C-alpha cells in the first residue's frame, strides 16, 4: 500500500512545483493577458472602432443588400417580404441576412452572418442597401455609398422616439446618439397619415423620406381578406382541428432595458379549462421577452413565440386578443374579431404616454379583467357585428396605405437600378380606395 501511495505523492509534488514556481506563474499571467486581449478584440467597442476607421473605406459591392428583422432575432416582418419579392423577380442582388442567436429558420438563398461578427461588419460596410425594421446598431455609421430603408415594425400607440419621457430626461450626448442613428435613414415606410404625424415627428424625419406604401408584411393580410383564403399550413403543423376556433394572444413588451422574463396578464390555464373544448389558444410573447407557460391539456395551448412569421399567425387566428400592441393595427386589416385585454391600460398609458385614447377609438371591446374577456368570447358571434363599423374605421385610420402592393412598390423604388425598365407602378397611397370611388 505504501508503494502505491509513494508515486502518487511524488506526482502531486511534481505537478505542484510545475504550476507554482515563478516561470509557471508568469506563464499563467501571460495566458490570462492574451485571453483578456482576445475578449477586448471581440468586444463591440473595438469592432465599432475598426469598422469606422478601416471597414468604411472599403468599396461598395454592387447589389449587396443586408437585411435584418428585430435586431436579428427573426426572419420575418417587412424585410422578409421585400427579400421574397426581390427573389421572386430574380433581381441580380446579393442578399445577406443577419441572425442574433442561430441561423435556424433563416433563408437558404441568402448569405447568413451573425450579428456583430466580423463578417456582419464587413457586409454592412460594403452593402449598397441596408433594410431593417428596427435599427442597425447605433455605433455603426452608414457608408456613403449605402441607401438605408427603414421599414419600421408597427404604427404607434405609445409615445416613441423624442416624444418618450425617458428620452426627454436623457442628457445631450444620449439624445445626439439617437439623432445620429435616425439620420442614417434614407427612406421610412408609413402605412397611414397617423404614422407621419407620430413616428415621423417623434423621430424628426424629413417628410421627403417618408414612403406611403404601407407595410410589405401586410400584403398577405390584405390578400387573405379579399380572397377568403383557407387556413395556412401552420394549422395542420400544430395539429389544430378544423372545428376549433383559434385565438391568438399577443401582448406587447412591458419591461425596460435588460428585462427578459415576462408574467403574462392572461391566466392561460384558466382559459384552457374554460374554452379548451372549443378553442385553441396560441400564445406569442413579445420578441424582447420570454414567458413560461403552465402545463395544460394537450392541444389546447401552443407557444408560438419562436415562430418567425407573425403574418402567418395572424392569418391563422379567428380572434386576436392583445392589449395595446401595434399588432392590433395589422390584424384589423383582416376584418376579424379583435379584443383588447388590457388590465394595466391606465397605468401603462400614464407611464409611457399615448397618442390617442384606445377606449374611444378601438376596433373591438376593451376589457380590464379575465372575467370580462371570457364573457366577450362566449357571446362573440352575437356581439361582433356591432363592432364591424368601428373595426373598419380603425383599419382605415391606421392602415390607409395598406392596399396589398407594398412589397412590389418598395422593390420598384429601392432597387430601381436593378429592375428592368417597365411602366412605373403607382404608389399604393395614391390609389383610390373602393369606398372613395363611390363618394361625391
Helices and strands as residue ranges (DSSP letters): H 2-20, H 22-42, H 44-53, G 55-57, E 61-68, G 70-72, H 77-89, E 94-99, E 111-114, H 118-126, E 127-132, E 147-150, G 161-163, H 165-168, H 172-183, E 187-189, H 193-195, I 196-200, H 201-202, G 207-209, E 210-211, G 216-218, H 219-227, H 234-238, E 245-249, H 268-275, E 279-283, E 301-303, H 310-316, E 319-322, H 327-331, G 332-334, E 337-341, H 345-352, H 358-361, E 366-367, H 370-378, H 380-383, G 384-387, H 388-399, H 406-414, G 416-418, G 428-430, H 434-437
